[in-house]
Amino acid sequence: MPNIKAAKKDLKQSRARAAVNLTKKKELKETIKAFKKALDSDKAKAGEMISDIFSKLDKAAKNNLIARNKAARLKSRLSKKLVT
């Protein structure tokens, strides 16, 4: 445990940020899972969802939640699944 006041505050902030990041990552994964499920049942609904997913992936990459190339790779793979 930190002894200095500033270090204690930093630890508190980093734990709070980690909790927020975990929540955002979970939300992103759930959205992608819902998209994959929609692909099996209703392609029209999946087509509507794709723009929302792209937006979330771009925002996650912008905020360094995921790597920029990972976002690009996921967008590519998901759009490929939509087409085929």
C-alpha positions as CSV (number, residue, x, y, z in Angstrom):
1,M,0.0,0.0,0.0
2,P,1.2,3.5,-0.8
3,N,2.3,5.8,2.1
4,I,2.3,9.1,0.4
5,K,-1.0,11.0,0.0
6,A,-0.6,11.5,-3.7
7,A,0.2,7.8,-4.3
8,K,-2.9,6.9,-2.3
9,K,-5.0,9.2,-4.6
10,D,-3.3,7.7,-7.7
11,L,-4.2,4.2,-6.6
12,K,-7.8,5.2,-6.0
13,Q,-8.0,6.8,-9.4
14,S,-6.5,3.9,-11.2
15,R,-8.9,1.4,-9.6
16,A,-11.8,3.6,-10.5
17,R,-10.6,3.9,-14.1
18,A,-10.0,0.1,-14.3
19,A,-13.6,-0.5,-13.2
20,V,-14.9,1.8,-15.9
21,N,-12.7,0.3,-18.5
22,L,-13.9,-3.2,-17.6
23,T,-17.5,-2.2,-17.9
24,K,-16.9,-0.7,-21.3
25,K,-15.0,-3.8,-22.5
26,K,-17.9,-6.0,-21.3
27,E,-20.5,-3.8,-23.1
28,L,-18.4,-4.0,-26.3
29,K,-18.2,-7.8,-26.1
30,E,-21.9,-8.2,-25.4
31,T,-22.7,-6.0,-28.4
32,I,-20.5,-8.1,-30.6
33,K,-22.1,-11.3,-29.3
34,A,-25.6,-9.9,-30.0
35,F,-24.5,-9.1,-33.5
36,K,-23.2,-12.6,-34.1
37,K,-26.5,-14.0,-32.7
38,A,-28.5,-11.7,-35.0
39,L,-26.4,-12.9,-38.0
40,D,-27.8,-16.4,-37.5
41,S,-31.4,-15.4,-37.1
42,D,-32.0,-12.1,-38.9
43,K,-29.5,-10.5,-41.3
44,A,-31.5,-7.3,-41.7
45,K,-31.3,-6.6,-38.0
46,A,-27.6,-7.4,-38.1
47,G,-27.1,-4.9,-40.9
48,E,-28.7,-2.2,-38.7
49,M,-26.4,-3.2,-35.8
50,I,-23.2,-3.0,-37.7
51,S,-22.9,0.8,-37.7
52,D,-23.4,0.9,-33.9
53,I,-20.7,-1.7,-33.5
54,F,-18.3,0.2,-35.7
55,S,-18.9,3.3,-33.7
56,K,-18.2,1.5,-30.4
57,L,-15.1,-0.1,-31.8
58,D,-13.8,3.3,-33.0
59,K,-14.5,4.9,-29.7
60,A,-12.8,2.1,-27.8
61,A,-9.7,2.4,-30.0
62,K,-9.7,6.2,-29.6
63,N,-9.7,5.9,-25.8
64,N,-7.0,3.2,-25.8
65,L,-9.4,0.6,-24.5
66,I,-8.4,-1.7,-27.3
67,A,-5.6,-1.4,-29.9
68,R,-6.3,0.5,-33.1
69,N,-5.4,-2.5,-35.2
70,K,-7.6,-4.8,-33.1
71,A,-10.6,-2.5,-33.8
72,A,-9.8,-2.6,-37.5
73,R,-9.4,-6.4,-37.5
74,L,-12.8,-6.8,-35.7
75,K,-14.5,-4.4,-38.1
76,S,-13.2,-6.3,-41.0
77,R,-14.1,-9.7,-39.7
78,L,-17.6,-8.7,-38.7
79,S,-18.4,-7.0,-42.0
80,K,-17.1,-10.1,-43.8
81,K,-19.5,-12.3,-41.8
82,L,-22.3,-9.9,-42.7
83,V,-21.6,-10.2,-46.4
84,T,-21.2,-14.0,-46.6
